[in-house]
Amino acid sequence: MPDRVTHRIVTAQPPGGPEVLTVENEKLRPLKSGEVLIRTVACGINRPDQIERLGFYPAPPGSPKGLGLECSGHIEAIGSGVEFWREGDAVCALVSGGGYSDYVIAPQGSVLAAPQSIELEDAAGLPETAFTVWANVFEAGGLLQGETFLVHGGASGIGTTAIQMAKAAGATVIATAGSEERCELCRSLGADLAINYKLDDFEQRVREAGGADVVLDMVGGEYVQKNINVMRERGRMVSIAFLSGSRVEVDLMLVMLKKLTLTGSTLRARPDAEKARLARRIRDVVWPWIETGKLRPIIDSRFDLDDVRSAHERLDQGAQAGKILLIP
């Protein structure tokens, strides 16, 4: 363990806006078997952090204290039973909490070697999005080469990653975004069709394009029925967030007639063994896409850890394109 026995974490008490975020000093606990300690160079900000800050997404039992689900840096220390890592290794990691920090404790199975083709700081923007897209688009959604993939929020951290991963896998990609600038970003990342939902009816445009086999939805609300309407026979929709609400009224007739699958998932509460399995698949399939230039993290902005409130203000404004990072 490092000589420094305290580290900074970010808490949100009571729940509320960015003003409730507080940087605290917390004593580092001893490592448990199978854990590593990472001295961070950057920490990723994600939409679930915002929802947790608002009081609607409590951390799973046993999670480290504080906000944050991903980081990058160097391994500072290893616990007993660690097989894969050595002190000094450059890594990025998915964690269930405490990711906004100078030092982050992570289960060894949720740690990945930082890709050599990108900056270590930028690698902090990979774990949450790569795990989420792999688990939902490729496993739950079963996206195959030659199919058509529709992703909403194409300029978000998840969206920019999903576009690149789907394109790397040989899919046709359709993305929606809220401005022409964001649509152009989607096209630059490989989207075959980018639809400005503020100007065009995405349902009509996707219908004209022939429909979609797999839909990744982060919107909910009225988008659910529209997604059902544009899905091809045996299409799959995966819901991972509900920015417009989770309570909807839909006509299920098309689900039956087109033999559709509607599913969804969360990532944070999955067991460590399940995250380790996902990490192995990502290492084997997704990491080579990074090394060959087919995938890169899109970084919107960087804020000092002590300026975390400003970072969350940008998140709340929905002004970002790609990931927001905190720099300890």
PEFENVEN-V975154 format. One record per residue. RES is the residue in three letters. D_FIRST is the distance of its C-alpha to the first C-alpha in Angstrom with 2 decimals. Layout:
RES,D_FIRST ; RES,D_FIRST
This chain:
MET,0.00 ; PRO,3.81 ; ASP,6.62 ; ARG,8.21 ; VAL,8.12 ; THR,10.94 ; HIS,12.07 ; ARG,15.66 ; ILE,17.37 ; VAL,21.11 ; THR,23.33 ; ALA,27.09 ; GLN,28.90 ; PRO,31.78 ; PRO,32.45 ; GLY,34.46 ; GLY,34.63 ; PRO,32.10 ; GLU,32.72 ; VAL,30.78 ; LEU,27.46 ; THR,25.15 ; VAL,21.87 ; GLU,19.82 ; ASN,16.66 ; GLU,14.56 ; LYS,11.78 ; LEU,8.76 ; ARG,9.38 ; PRO,7.69 ; LEU,8.24 ; LYS,11.82 ; SER,13.69 ; GLY,14.49 ; GLU,11.91 ; VAL,9.90 ; LEU,7.86 ; ILE,10.29 ; ARG,10.60 ; THR,14.19 ; VAL,17.34 ; ALA,19.68 ; CYS,20.26 ; GLY,23.56 ; ILE,26.03 ; ASN,28.24 ; ARG,31.32 ; PRO,29.68 ; ASP,27.50 ; GLN,30.83 ; ILE,32.25 ; GLU,29.32 ; ARG,29.73 ; LEU,33.38 ; GLY,32.63 ; PHE,33.90 ; TYR,30.89 ; PRO,28.60 ; ALA,25.24 ; PRO,25.39 ; PRO,24.41 ; GLY,20.75 ; SER,19.70 ; PRO,16.85 ; LYS,18.48 ; GLY,20.00 ; LEU,22.03 ; GLY,21.31 ; LEU,21.63 ; GLU,20.43 ; CYS,18.39 ; SER,17.87 ; GLY,15.35 ; HIS,13.10 ; ILE,10.48 ; GLU,7.15 ; ALA,5.62 ; ILE,8.20 ; GLY,9.33 ; SER,12.37 ; GLY,15.54 ; VAL,14.47 ; GLU,17.52 ; PHE,17.97 ; TRP,14.99 ; ARG,13.24 ; GLU,10.61 ; GLY,12.79 ; ASP,15.16 ; ALA,17.03 ; VAL,17.38 ; CYS,18.79 ; ALA,18.32 ; LEU,20.38 ; VAL,18.89 ; SER,20.89 ; GLY,19.61 ; GLY,17.20 ; GLY,17.72 ; TYR,18.78 ; SER,15.49 ; ASP,13.30 ; TYR,10.43 ; VAL,11.81 ; ILE,11.05 ; ALA,13.82 ; PRO,15.63 ; GLN,15.89 ; GLY,19.65 ; SER,19.72 ; VAL,18.08 ; LEU,20.56 ; ALA,20.59 ; ALA,21.62 ; PRO,25.33 ; GLN,26.12 ; SER,29.31 ; ILE,27.86 ; GLU,25.57 ; LEU,21.90 ; GLU,22.37 ; ASP,25.36 ; ALA,23.62 ; ALA,22.11 ; GLY,25.72 ; LEU,26.04 ; PRO,24.23 ; GLU,26.02 ; THR,29.35 ; ALA,29.25 ; PHE,28.30 ; THR,30.93 ; VAL,33.66 ; TRP,33.18 ; ALA,33.19 ; ASN,36.13 ; VAL,38.32 ; PHE,38.03 ; GLU,37.37 ; ALA,39.02 ; GLY,41.51 ; GLY,42.10 ; LEU,42.91 ; LEU,44.84 ; GLN,46.02 ; GLY,49.25 ; GLU,48.68 ; THR,48.58 ; PHE,45.48 ; LEU,45.67 ; VAL,42.66 ; HIS,42.97 ; GLY,40.84 ; GLY,40.80 ; ALA,39.24 ; SER,36.23 ; GLY,32.80 ; ILE,33.80 ; GLY,37.28 ; THR,36.51 ; THR,34.26 ; ALA,36.88 ; ILE,39.68 ; GLN,38.00 ; MET,36.88 ; ALA,40.32 ; LYS,42.08 ; ALA,40.03 ; ALA,41.08 ; GLY,44.72 ; ALA,45.57 ; THR,47.85 ; VAL,45.89 ; ILE,47.29 ; ALA,45.22 ; THR,46.10 ; ALA,44.94 ; GLY,46.21 ; SER,47.51 ; GLU,49.06 ; GLU,46.14 ; ARG,43.75 ; CYS,46.21 ; GLU,46.31 ; LEU,42.51 ; CYS,42.92 ; ARG,45.67 ; SER,43.67 ; LEU,40.97 ; GLY,43.63 ; ALA,45.33 ; ASP,48.93 ; LEU,50.04 ; ALA,48.40 ; ILE,50.17 ; ASN,50.09 ; TYR,50.35 ; LYS,51.63 ; LEU,54.64 ; ASP,55.22 ; ASP,55.40 ; PHE,52.65 ; GLU,54.47 ; GLN,57.56 ; ARG,55.76 ; VAL,53.80 ; ARG,57.03 ; GLU,58.76 ; ALA,56.00 ; GLY,56.61 ; GLY,53.97 ; ALA,50.43 ; ASP,49.09 ; VAL,45.59 ; VAL,44.69 ; LEU,41.23 ; ASP,41.91 ; MET,39.77 ; VAL,42.80 ; GLY,44.63 ; GLY,47.72 ; GLU,50.83 ; TYR,48.92 ; VAL,48.75 ; GLN,52.52 ; LYS,52.73 ; ASN,50.11 ; ILE,52.15 ; ASN,55.26 ; VAL,53.95 ; MET,52.28 ; ARG,54.09 ; GLU,55.17 ; ARG,52.25 ; GLY,49.90 ; ARG,46.44 ; MET,44.92 ; VAL,41.27 ; SER,40.35 ; ILE,36.82 ; ALA,37.59 ; PHE,40.62 ; LEU,40.95 ; SER,44.64 ; GLY,44.32 ; SER,43.83 ; ARG,47.24 ; VAL,49.93 ; GLU,53.42 ; VAL,54.09 ; ASP,56.98 ; LEU,55.76 ; MET,58.92 ; LEU,57.43 ; VAL,54.40 ; MET,56.89 ; LEU,59.27 ; LYS,56.67 ; LYS,54.51 ; LEU,51.42 ; THR,47.93 ; LEU,46.12 ; THR,42.51 ; GLY,39.17 ; SER,35.56 ; THR,32.24 ; LEU,28.91 ; ARG,26.22 ; ALA,27.12 ; ARG,27.46 ; PRO,25.56 ; ASP,22.47 ; ALA,24.77 ; GLU,27.27 ; LYS,24.88 ; ALA,23.72 ; ARG,27.43 ; LEU,28.06 ; ALA,25.24 ; ARG,26.91 ; ARG,30.26 ; ILE,29.01 ; ARG,27.43 ; ASP,30.75 ; VAL,33.20 ; VAL,31.84 ; TRP,29.51 ; PRO,32.52 ; TRP,34.38 ; ILE,31.85 ; GLU,32.15 ; THR,35.95 ; GLY,36.09 ; LYS,37.27 ; LEU,34.34 ; ARG,32.23 ; PRO,30.43 ; ILE,32.79 ; ILE,31.05 ; ASP,33.12 ; SER,31.24 ; ARG,28.00 ; PHE,27.01 ; ASP,24.40 ; LEU,21.98 ; ASP,23.61 ; ASP,26.93 ; VAL,26.18 ; ARG,29.54 ; SER,31.46 ; ALA,29.77 ; HIS,30.83 ; GLU,34.26 ; ARG,34.71 ; LEU,33.69 ; ASP,36.19 ; GLN,38.89 ; GLY,38.59 ; ALA,38.95 ; GLN,36.20 ; ALA,36.90 ; GLY,33.84 ; LYS,30.26 ; ILE,28.92 ; LEU,25.45 ; LEU,23.15 ; ILE,21.43 ; PRO,18.42
